Amino acid sequence: MIDHGVLGCTGRMPVALPIGARCINNCVSVHLPSVDAYRSDGWTALADPTRRAIFERLADHPRAVGELAAELPVSRPAVSQHLKVLKEAGLVMDQHVGNRRVYRVDPEGLRALRQQLDLFWTKALATYQRIVEEHT
């Protein structure tokens, strides 16, 4: 919804801003509530090769961000961002150990992926069986 009483500037031309937005230093800032629809699912999170590599390493054993960063060609902040996505997708969990945060695979998130794969596999086998039976 646009509040035409509030104008922001995006460089040269003033524009109508959404309700809740404000203009600061020629930048439009909108404060919108977090929406679960934008939350990543496990498959989307694992589609990224770096996140998949992190997940595979965590499947071996729990690790801290620094350990993961030392094993990968990305920075610590990048590893932290990837871990955030994996955590939001329910695939990893963290625990404070001293002054470090140690990450490990979340068994419930992994179980959910496994259940989805089992469902796909069951459907594929049933379809295959139906096709074979139709042609015999």
PyMOL commands that set and color helices and strands:
alter all, ss='L'
color gray80, all
select helices_A, chain A and resi 36-38+42-46+49-60+65-71+76-88+107-134
alter helices_A, ss='H'
color red, helices_A
select strands_A, chain A and resi 2-9+14-18+21-24+27-30+63-64+92-97+100-105
alter strands_A, ss='S'
color yellow, strands_A
deselect
rebuild
show_as cartoon
